[in-house]
Amino acid sequence: MPNRANDWLLQAEHDLKHASHARDVGDHDWACFAAQQAAEKAVQALHQAHGQEAWGHSVLRLLTDAPVGPPEALIEQARTLDTYYVPARYPNGHFSGPAFEYYGPLQSEQALRHAGDIVEFVRQALARD
């Protein structure tokens, strides 16, 4: 299996940029989802760099199983990001109403900050390898 860690990290950075654009135009639901995707793909890069094949979409699980132990703060950030994977995209992810009504600037700012922290952690970990 070829090492595609850099591809995963570049895609994570691209997704983070997309999340920022979505936030800027008020698409906070998509900003939250794209931030979750950025973090997920960044942690996939970490697994790839160490010759591991990781499966799943939970940033929390991917991060806790990562070959480089993350700080506890990142674990908590991953928990929050995982809450944006499904409910931010589907109308039945909440009790009633469309998903986009449940996300605003507070959520998207937090999601971007958390994802940015995880992407940066991975960047630094890969730089040390």
Backbone as ProteinMPNN parsed JSONL, in Angstrom:
{"seq_chain_A": "MPNRANDWLLQAEHDLKHASHARDVGDHDWACFAAQQAAEKAVQALHQAHGQEAWGHSVLRLLTDAPVGPPEALIEQARTLDTYYVPARYPNGHFSGPAFEYYGPLQSEQALRHAGDIVEFVRQALARD", "coords_chain_A": {"N_chain_A": [[0.847, -1.182, 0.0], [0.709, 2.142, -0.981], [2.138, 5.048, 0.556], [0.019, 7.505, 1.331], [-0.186, 9.692, 2.894], [0.403, 12.45, 2.669], [-1.408, 13.233, 0.692], [-3.844, 12.85, 2.017], [-3.547, 14.751, 4.062], [-3.353, 17.139, 2.579], [-5.919, 17.149, 1.444], [-7.409, 17.409, 3.781], [-6.656, 19.977, 4.593], [-7.712, 21.416, 2.466], [-10.456, 20.871, 2.831], [-10.808, 22.181, 5.263], [-10.423, 24.816, 4.481], [-12.644, 25.051, 2.812], [-14.637, 24.821, 4.756], [-14.266, 27.204, 6.118], [-14.965, 29.059, 4.114], [-17.678, 28.358, 3.8], [-18.667, 29.055, 6.325], [-18.239, 31.82, 6.178], [-20.146, 32.647, 4.319], [-22.446, 32.12, 5.624], [-23.378, 29.518, 5.673], [-23.628, 27.605, 7.939], [-24.185, 25.006, 8.796], [-22.964, 23.424, 6.807], [-20.379, 24.329, 7.14], [-19.762, 23.262, 9.634], [-19.925, 20.487, 9.085], [-17.939, 20.243, 7.067], [-15.708, 20.976, 8.548], [-15.589, 18.856, 10.353], [-14.979, 16.842, 8.534], [-12.466, 17.701, 7.656], [-10.906, 17.35, 9.97], [-11.196, 14.577, 10.301], [-9.934, 13.574, 7.966], [-7.373, 14.573, 8.296], [-6.472, 13.124, 10.532], [-6.573, 10.625, 9.404], [-4.412, 10.906, 7.691], [-2.316, 10.82, 9.512], [-2.461, 8.169, 10.402], [-1.928, 6.876, 7.947], [0.697, 7.754, 7.467], [2.063, 6.222, 9.238], [1.851, 3.732, 8.253], [-0.566, 2.525, 8.718], [-3.901, 1.397, 8.181], [-6.79, 2.978, 8.571], [-10.237, 2.893, 9.47], [-13.538, 4.246, 9.236], [-15.545, 7.029, 10.408], [-15.446, 8.503, 12.668], [-13.924, 11.012, 14.322], [-13.038, 11.021, 16.91], [-12.597, 8.224, 17.479], [-10.679, 7.611, 15.5], [-8.638, 9.315, 16.3], [-8.072, 8.501, 18.95], [-7.099, 6.006, 18.421], [-4.823, 6.566, 17.081], [-1.374, 6.439, 16.007], [0.265, 8.241, 17.242], [0.021, 9.672, 20.278], [-2.549, 11.905, 21.109], [-2.997, 15.161, 22.689], [-5.131, 15.537, 25.566], [-7.01, 17.592, 25.272], [-7.506, 17.655, 22.527], [-8.871, 15.298, 22.18], [-11.296, 15.88, 23.404], [-12.138, 17.901, 21.677], [-12.475, 16.414, 19.37], [-14.672, 14.858, 20.092], [-16.721, 16.764, 20.027], [-16.639, 17.526, 17.296], [-17.465, 15.152, 16.071], [-20.185, 15.195, 16.488], [-21.157, 16.64, 14.417], [-21.149, 15.153, 12.134], [-23.357, 13.559, 11.07], [-25.927, 14.824, 11.899], [-25.755, 17.499, 10.965], [-26.305, 17.391, 8.322], [-28.729, 16.14, 7.664], [-32.312, 16.267, 7.635], [-33.659, 14.653, 9.484], [-31.924, 14.48, 11.557], [-32.386, 15.955, 13.748], [-34.933, 16.864, 16.148], [-37.075, 18.249, 14.915], [-37.663, 20.203, 11.954], [-35.465, 21.648, 9.403], [-32.019, 20.727, 9.032], [-30.172, 22.879, 8.801], [-31.164, 24.934, 10.38], [-30.275, 24.532, 12.934], [-27.691, 25.303, 13.281], [-25.315, 27.838, 13.722], [-23.283, 30.842, 13.776], [-21.814, 30.456, 16.178], [-21.54, 27.662, 16.429], [-20.214, 27.019, 14.012], [-17.845, 28.496, 14.2], [-16.665, 27.308, 16.428], [-16.378, 24.672, 15.464], [-14.583, 25.068, 13.329], [-12.353, 26.0, 14.73], [-11.731, 23.788, 16.37], [-11.251, 21.778, 14.422], [-9.125, 22.981, 13.084], [-7.187, 22.923, 15.097], [-6.759, 20.159, 15.316], [-5.865, 19.497, 12.741], [-3.493, 20.976, 12.746], [-2.087, 19.676, 14.811], [-1.66, 17.211, 13.564], [-0.108, 18.036, 11.367], [2.238, 18.886, 12.706], [2.975, 16.484, 13.935], [3.547, 14.901, 11.696], [5.655, 16.311, 10.647], [7.626, 15.749, 12.47], [8.162, 13.145, 11.988]], "CA_chain_A": [[0.0, 0.0, 0.0], [1.534, 3.352, -1.017], [1.902, 6.017, 1.626], [-0.71, 8.645, 0.785], [-0.403, 10.607, 4.017], [0.398, 13.838, 2.222], [-2.669, 13.456, -0.01], [-4.883, 12.996, 3.041], [-3.366, 16.034, 4.75], [-3.73, 18.205, 1.643], [-7.379, 17.171, 1.351], [-7.888, 17.957, 5.054], [-6.454, 21.431, 4.537], [-8.692, 21.916, 1.499], [-11.763, 20.818, 3.495], [-10.827, 23.239, 6.28], [-10.621, 26.054, 3.727], [-14.055, 25.035, 2.414], [-15.417, 25.104, 5.962], [-14.138, 28.647, 6.362], [-15.797, 29.737, 3.108], [-19.076, 28.1, 4.136], [-18.98, 29.909, 7.471], [-18.255, 33.217, 5.754], [-21.383, 32.959, 3.594], [-23.576, 31.798, 6.48], [-23.768, 28.104, 5.59], [-22.99, 27.1, 9.16], [-24.306, 23.551, 8.836], [-21.918, 22.883, 5.953], [-19.095, 24.654, 7.76], [-19.547, 22.278, 10.701], [-19.642, 19.197, 8.475], [-16.636, 20.295, 6.399], [-14.689, 20.988, 9.603], [-15.478, 17.471, 10.827], [-14.29, 16.107, 7.484], [-11.055, 18.115, 7.686], [-10.254, 16.675, 11.093], [-11.179, 13.14, 10.002], [-8.927, 13.296, 6.943], [-6.054, 14.848, 8.873], [-6.084, 11.985, 11.368], [-6.289, 9.543, 8.458], [-3.032, 11.145, 7.231], [-1.422, 10.346, 10.565], [-2.459, 6.7, 10.316], [-1.245, 6.516, 6.709], [2.132, 8.017, 7.619], [2.638, 5.146, 10.055], [1.57, 2.454, 7.608], [-1.815, 1.95, 9.216], [-5.121, 1.677, 7.441], [-7.845, 3.227, 9.551], [-11.567, 2.942, 8.882], [-14.579, 4.895, 10.02], [-15.698, 8.474, 10.267], [-15.381, 9.132, 13.983], [-12.641, 11.656, 14.615], [-12.66, 10.541, 18.245], [-12.021, 6.877, 17.377], [-9.444, 7.68, 14.72], [-7.614, 10.007, 17.085], [-7.658, 7.686, 20.102], [-6.354, 4.861, 17.889], [-3.691, 7.076, 16.295], [-0.065, 5.971, 16.449], [0.869, 9.31, 18.04], [-0.985, 10.044, 21.263], [-2.926, 13.32, 21.112], [-3.316, 15.765, 23.987], [-6.52, 15.312, 25.99], [-7.871, 18.645, 24.72], [-7.909, 17.267, 21.173], [-9.875, 14.241, 22.326], [-12.567, 16.565, 23.662], [-12.527, 18.584, 20.447], [-12.95, 15.368, 18.456], [-16.039, 14.5, 20.515], [-17.618, 17.797, 19.502], [-16.692, 17.438, 15.835], [-18.246, 13.979, 15.667], [-21.622, 15.51, 16.527], [-21.511, 17.326, 13.169], [-21.023, 14.262, 10.987], [-24.661, 13.226, 10.492], [-27.037, 15.754, 12.103], [-25.626, 18.757, 10.224], [-26.64, 17.172, 6.914], [-30.007, 15.483, 7.404], [-33.447, 16.817, 8.38], [-34.056, 13.797, 10.608], [-30.866, 14.484, 12.57], [-32.903, 16.734, 14.876], [-36.318, 16.553, 16.48], [-37.94, 18.788, 13.864], [-37.07, 21.27, 11.163], [-34.283, 21.322, 8.608], [-30.756, 20.713, 9.779], [-29.456, 24.157, 8.81], [-31.684, 25.817, 11.428], [-29.645, 24.201, 14.214], [-26.279, 25.69, 13.255], [-25.073, 29.249, 13.509], [-21.879, 31.255, 13.881], [-21.169, 29.872, 17.359], [-21.166, 26.282, 16.129], [-19.22, 26.928, 12.943], [-16.559, 28.997, 14.724], [-16.111, 26.254, 17.291], [-15.978, 23.548, 14.613], [-13.364, 25.467, 12.611], [-11.242, 26.067, 15.696], [-11.384, 22.417, 16.755], [-10.648, 21.103, 13.275], [-7.825, 23.607, 12.868], [-6.261, 22.401, 16.112], [-6.433, 18.775, 14.993], [-5.031, 19.542, 11.537], [-2.167, 21.461, 13.142], [-1.457, 18.582, 15.55], [-1.201, 16.222, 12.584], [1.013, 18.656, 10.637], [3.43, 18.846, 13.554], [3.374, 15.084, 14.118], [4.135, 14.436, 10.442], [6.932, 17.009, 10.482], [8.612, 15.098, 13.346], [8.452, 11.787, 11.476]], "C_chain_A": [[0.892, 1.244, 0.0], [1.166, 4.29, 0.135], [1.279, 7.272, 1.021], [-0.995, 9.679, 1.866], [-0.484, 12.059, 3.559], [-0.894, 14.177, 1.476], [-3.817, 13.67, 0.973], [-4.763, 14.345, 3.746], [-3.745, 17.198, 3.836], [-5.246, 18.296, 1.487], [-7.99, 17.736, 2.63], [-7.77, 19.473, 5.057], [-7.446, 22.081, 3.574], [-10.095, 21.942, 2.115], [-11.887, 21.903, 4.561], [-11.048, 24.606, 5.622], [-12.081, 26.161, 3.275], [-14.956, 25.362, 3.616], [-15.405, 26.598, 6.275], [-14.995, 29.445, 5.378], [-17.28, 29.564, 3.43], [-19.512, 28.963, 5.321], [-19.155, 31.357, 7.032], [-19.523, 33.602, 5.002], [-22.629, 32.552, 4.371], [-24.099, 30.379, 6.363], [-23.128, 27.345, 6.749], [-23.101, 25.585, 9.297], [-23.201, 22.905, 8.008], [-20.528, 23.183, 6.488], [-18.768, 23.626, 8.839], [-19.193, 20.914, 10.118], [-18.264, 19.183, 7.813], [-15.499, 20.328, 7.415], [-14.489, 19.577, 10.151], [-14.697, 16.644, 9.807], [-12.793, 16.443, 7.459], [-10.308, 17.392, 8.794], [-10.133, 15.173, 10.829], [-10.053, 12.806, 9.024], [-7.517, 13.582, 7.451], [-5.59, 13.661, 9.712], [-5.843, 10.752, 10.498], [-4.857, 9.678, 7.935], [-2.03, 10.612, 8.244], [-1.326, 8.824, 10.55], [-1.665, 6.245, 9.094], [0.269, 6.67, 6.849], [2.834, 6.925, 8.412], [2.28, 3.764, 9.516], [0.31, 1.767, 8.088], [-2.967, 2.315, 8.286], [-6.24, 1.791, 8.461], [-9.179, 3.369, 8.83], [-12.522, 3.671, 9.809], [-14.536, 6.401, 9.872], [-15.632, 9.212, 11.599], [-13.984, 9.707, 14.221], [-12.137, 11.179, 15.968], [-11.982, 9.178, 18.157], [-10.709, 6.89, 16.604], [-8.315, 8.297, 15.528], [-7.149, 9.164, 18.269], [-6.877, 6.456, 19.662], [-5.105, 5.287, 17.128], [-2.362, 6.595, 16.866], [0.706, 7.004, 17.275], [-0.21, 9.812, 18.987], [-1.279, 11.537, 21.279], [-3.107, 13.864, 22.528], [-4.807, 15.57, 24.305], [-7.467, 16.36, 25.414], [-8.349, 18.285, 23.314], [-8.957, 16.158, 21.195], [-11.244, 14.878, 22.548], [-13.06, 17.308, 22.423], [-13.072, 17.585, 19.428], [-14.371, 14.946, 18.805], [-17.053, 15.487, 19.94], [-17.751, 17.687, 17.992], [-17.517, 16.258, 15.362], [-19.752, 14.249, 15.686], [-22.085, 16.227, 15.262], [-21.503, 16.4, 11.961], [-22.369, 13.958, 10.327], [-25.696, 14.339, 10.686], [-26.952, 17.067, 11.312], [-26.097, 18.617, 8.78], [-28.058, 16.69, 6.662], [-31.139, 16.078, 8.243], [-33.868, 15.954, 9.564], [-32.959, 13.674, 11.667], [-31.263, 15.247, 13.828], [-34.386, 16.441, 15.042], [-37.29, 17.039, 15.407], [-37.179, 19.878, 13.11], [-35.859, 20.819, 10.373], [-33.001, 21.477, 9.413], [-30.127, 22.097, 9.889], [-29.935, 25.107, 9.893], [-30.976, 25.616, 12.773], [-28.194, 24.664, 14.321], [-26.144, 27.165, 12.925], [-23.596, 29.565, 13.678], [-21.139, 30.633, 15.07], [-20.673, 28.457, 17.059], [-20.075, 26.218, 15.061], [-17.86, 27.458, 13.391], [-15.88, 27.933, 15.576], [-15.604, 25.083, 16.449], [-14.684, 23.867, 13.866], [-12.156, 25.498, 13.54], [-10.78, 24.658, 16.076], [-10.689, 21.679, 15.61], [-9.265, 21.672, 12.985], [-6.785, 23.102, 13.849], [-5.825, 20.974, 15.778], [-5.55, 18.708, 13.749], [-3.616, 19.983, 11.901], [-1.404, 20.396, 13.935], [-0.873, 17.556, 14.581], [-0.019, 16.781, 11.788], [2.306, 18.535, 11.43], [3.915, 17.413, 13.75], [4.057, 14.549, 12.862], [5.503, 15.09, 10.213], [8.029, 16.356, 11.34], [9.02, 13.727, 12.825], [9.569, 11.804, 10.453]], "O_chain_A": [[1.74, 1.393, 0.88], [0.031, 4.308, 0.611], [1.937, 8.01, 0.288], [-1.946, 10.453, 1.754], [-1.346, 12.809, 4.015], [-1.416, 15.283, 1.611], [-4.653, 14.554, 0.788], [-5.771, 15.005, 3.997], [-4.394, 18.145, 4.282], [-5.797, 19.394, 1.406], [-8.982, 18.463, 2.572], [-8.692, 20.17, 5.482], [-7.957, 23.168, 3.84], [-10.834, 22.911, 1.944], [-12.96, 22.48, 4.737], [-11.776, 25.447, 6.151], [-12.68, 27.234, 3.347], [-15.929, 26.104, 3.48], [-16.426, 27.172, 6.653], [-15.671, 30.397, 5.769], [-18.051, 30.52, 3.341], [-20.604, 29.532, 5.311], [-20.091, 32.037, 7.452], [-19.935, 34.761, 5.042], [-23.741, 32.626, 3.849], [-25.162, 30.067, 6.902], [-22.208, 26.549, 6.558], [-22.208, 24.947, 9.855], [-22.57, 21.947, 8.454], [-19.604, 22.389, 6.312], [-17.629, 23.172, 8.944], [-18.27, 20.254, 10.596], [-17.506, 18.226, 7.974], [-14.434, 19.763, 7.165], [-13.358, 19.152, 10.386], [-13.848, 15.835, 10.182], [-11.958, 15.559, 7.262], [-9.208, 16.882, 8.581], [-9.094, 14.571, 11.1], [-9.305, 11.853, 9.241], [-6.57, 12.895, 7.068], [-4.438, 13.241, 9.608], [-4.996, 9.922, 10.826], [-4.167, 8.675, 7.756], [-1.015, 10.023, 7.874], [-0.237, 8.261, 10.671], [-0.833, 5.342, 9.186], [1.03, 5.812, 6.401], [4.041, 6.724, 8.28], [2.389, 2.76, 10.22], [0.136, 0.565, 7.89], [-2.997, 3.392, 7.69], [-6.591, 0.818, 9.129], [-9.245, 3.897, 7.72], [-12.327, 3.7, 11.024], [-13.61, 6.964, 9.288], [-15.753, 10.436, 11.632], [-13.0, 8.973, 14.308], [-10.939, 10.958, 16.147], [-10.896, 8.997, 18.707], [-9.738, 6.251, 17.01], [-7.17, 7.853, 15.448], [-5.954, 9.117, 18.561], [-6.082, 5.918, 20.431], [-4.401, 4.438, 16.582], [-2.243, 6.372, 18.071], [1.692, 6.666, 17.931], [-1.24, 10.321, 18.544], [-0.368, 12.349, 21.442], [-3.344, 13.097, 23.461], [-5.631, 15.454, 23.398], [-8.614, 16.043, 25.098], [-9.488, 18.586, 22.956], [-9.825, 16.096, 20.324], [-12.234, 14.46, 21.947], [-14.261, 17.341, 22.151], [-14.023, 17.885, 18.706], [-15.183, 14.702, 17.913], [-18.104, 15.095, 19.434], [-18.861, 17.748, 17.463], [-18.205, 16.358, 14.346], [-20.507, 13.593, 14.97], [-23.286, 16.402, 15.059], [-21.826, 16.839, 10.857], [-22.489, 14.096, 9.11], [-26.299, 14.766, 9.702], [-27.981, 17.677, 11.022], [-26.268, 19.62, 8.087], [-28.552, 16.819, 5.542], [-30.951, 16.362, 9.426], [-34.384, 16.477, 10.551], [-33.062, 12.847, 12.573], [-30.569, 15.195, 14.843], [-35.011, 15.839, 14.169], [-38.219, 16.323, 15.035], [-36.173, 20.398, 13.592], [-35.294, 19.755, 10.627], [-32.93, 22.266, 10.355], [-29.605, 22.457, 10.943], [-29.191, 26.003, 10.292], [-31.082, 26.468, 13.656], [-27.544, 24.439, 15.342], [-26.762, 27.675, 11.991], [-22.76, 28.663, 13.719], [-19.954, 30.32, 14.962], [-19.542, 28.098, 17.388], [-19.121, 25.45, 15.191], [-16.828, 26.916, 12.996], [-14.679, 27.693, 15.458], [-14.517, 24.563, 16.701], [-13.791, 23.024, 13.782], [-11.065, 25.069, 13.165], [-9.582, 24.375, 16.1], [-9.661, 21.033, 15.813], [-8.338, 20.925, 12.675], [-5.633, 22.876, 13.479], [-4.656, 20.625, 15.94], [-4.588, 17.941, 13.713], [-2.645, 19.412, 11.405], [-0.198, 20.234, 13.745], [0.255, 17.094, 14.752], [0.963, 16.074, 11.56], [3.34, 18.134, 10.896], [5.118, 17.152, 13.735], [5.044, 13.82, 12.958], [6.401, 14.471, 9.643], [9.208, 16.4, 10.989], [10.082, 13.209, 13.17], [9.938, 10.755, 9.924]]}, "name": "protein", "num_of_chains": 1, "seq": "MPNRANDWLLQAEHDLKHASHARDVGDHDWACFAAQQAAEKAVQALHQAHGQEAWGHSVLRLLTDAPVGPPEALIEQARTLDTYYVPARYPNGHFSGPAFEYYGPLQSEQALRHAGDIVEFVRQALARD"}
